[in-house]
Amino acid sequence: MSAANDDLASELLMGMRLMGVQYKRIELAAPFGIGFDKAPGRAQFHFVSRGPVLMRTHSGNLYTLNTGDALLLPQGTDHVLLSSPDVPCTDVRSFNSTPVCGNICCVKACSPSQQEEPPVLIFSGCMEFDLGGMQMLVSAMPEVLLADTLMHKYPEIQPMLNAMERESLGGRAGYAGILSRLADVVASLIVRGWVESGCGQAGGWLQALRDPRLGKALVALHREPGKNWTVAQLAAEMGSSRSVFAERFLAVTGMTPVRYLTDLRMQLAIQWIGRDGEAIETVAWRLGYGSLAAFSRAFKRTTGKTPGALRAEEARRNAMQESA
């Protein structure tokens, strides 16, 4: 990647928030099928402490996961974990769970007659995955990110997976908290590896990340989203005329610079209002709007709801997650 590309990737990762909302230590004895619904705005992480287990995704792809494997579903798409491809599935929420501490619980689906073989053991996390102004990158990510594809370039992942396996199998004092922290770090390393490897074959606006000149303008937008940018100023960042810049920007990102800036601001507004609980007036000012009314109109036009409605929805979702 060029220097501009590196700058953008670095800023993307600096703003990343990937932290577990709920964790489950799951014991399963064959035959089993356990389903996970789509979690909008959240990712799903799985670590196989004792395998093997099959995972079938929403698209129908089937993965074999062995002991020590870890993966992240960045878009939180619905999927199932199976002992064999034809086993019927039951939603994970239908199983009895025992709280361990905080946001961690144990799910055990093993009858005494199924104890001939050691049960499959999985540590799962539903994670808040927030990239701030780069949130559009999530939709460009593949359905599944596998840790084992990064081992050759990021060998530091392996010791963490080994530690997760020991903690999960050993059940020592404090193991659940240690596992949750390790899961957060491993999931973040998986995302970083994908970004630093060039974001795979993702296209669309990510082509701009690989464009040394256009990347400079994108870096400037993401650094100062509240600035009253003009096309001329952005063209100067790229080092071109306004017409060349506007044409190139539209061709690569699929939108005009003004639309891109508006979408970027709204992504940040969703994060700051919904997740961080900032005052709506403060967010409007930070994003360069001269009045609360102007900001509210832009927010509703882009998202289909008012800033106040977003805040209320986030409060309800958090309450549901806490009671689940």
Buried (B, 14 or more C-beta within 10 A) or exposed (E): BBEBBBBBBEBBBEBBBBBBBBBBBBBBBBEBBBBBEEBEBBBBBBBBBBBEBBBBBEEEEEBEBEBBBBBBBBBBBBBBBBBEEEBEBBEBEEBEBEEBEEBBBBBBBBEEEBEEEEBBBBBBBBBBBBBBBBBBBBEBBBEBBBBBBBBEEBEEBBEBBEBBBBBBBEEEEEBBBBBBEBBBBBBBBBBBBBBBEBBBEBEEBBBBBBBEBBBBBBBBBBEEBBEEBEBEBBBBBBEBEBEEBBEBBBEBBEBEBEBBBBBBBBBBBBBBBBBEEBEBEEBBBBBBBEEBEEBBEBBBEBBEEBBEEBBEEBEEBEEEBEEE
